[in-house]
Amino acid sequence: MVGLLGIEAPRAAIDTVMGGREIVRQLMGNGWLHLFRIDPQTSAIEQHRHGTWVAAVDGARLSGSGCKALQGTC
């Protein structure tokens, strides 16, 4: 089983929390956990891969019903 985790928070805040959690780094490094973030300012979606943040899908943003389902409102 593989887990997906989405968090709406600034990169620095997520990186700080992950920095102190060896188990999270191991799960991500071994492909058991995939971490996505939603930028609270732009709604851009990024994935944490190999120690860096990359666009999950080029130009991906939450909008419409997907935005409401994941964020509550837009």
ZAMARGU-4260 file (C-alpha; in steps of 0.2 Angstrom, whole numbers, plus 5000, padded with zeros to 4 digits):
<rodrens>
0) 5000/5000/5000 | 5006/5017/4996 | 5001/5033/5005 | 4997/5050/4998 | 4998/5065/5009
5) 4992/5083/5004 | 4996/5098/5015 | 4992/5116/5012 | 5007/5125/5020 | 5022/5135/5015
10) 5037/5124/5009 | 5048/5130/5024 | 5035/5125/5037 | 5034/5107/5029 | 5053/5106/5027
15) 5055/5110/5045 | 5043/5097/5052 | 5050/5084/5040 | 5068/5088/5045 | 5065/5081/5062
20) 5055/5065/5056 | 5067/5052/5050 | 5053/5039/5048 | 5044/5051/5036 | 5060/5054/5026
25) 5062/5035/5025 | 5044/5032/5019 | 5046/5045/5006 | 5063/5039/5000 | 5057/5021/4998
30) 5042/5026/4989 | 5029/5022/5002 | 5023/5039/5005 | 5020/5053/4992 | 5019/5071/4999
35) 5011/5085/4990 | 5008/5103/4995 | 4996/5116/4990 | 5003/5133/4991 | 4992/5144/5001
40) 4995/5160/4991 | 4994/5153/4973 | 4985/5136/4975 | 4999/5128/4965 | 5002/5110/4968
45) 5019/5103/4971 | 5026/5086/4975 | 5042/5082/4986 | 5053/5071/4976 | 5071/5067/4979
50) 5073/5081/4992 | 5066/5095/4982 | 5049/5102/4978 | 5043/5100/4960 | 5027/5105/4951
55) 5015/5090/4952 | 5008/5094/4935 | 5014/5109/4925 | 5003/5123/4929 | 4992/5113/4941
60) 4981/5123/4952 | 4966/5120/4962 | 4950/5127/4955 | 4932/5124/4954 | 4924/5109/4963
65) 4941/5101/4966 | 4947/5117/4975 | 4931/5117/4986 | 4933/5098/4990 | 4951/5100/4996
70) 4952/5117/5003 | 4934/5121/5008 | 4933/5137/4998 | 4942/5146/4984
</rodrens>
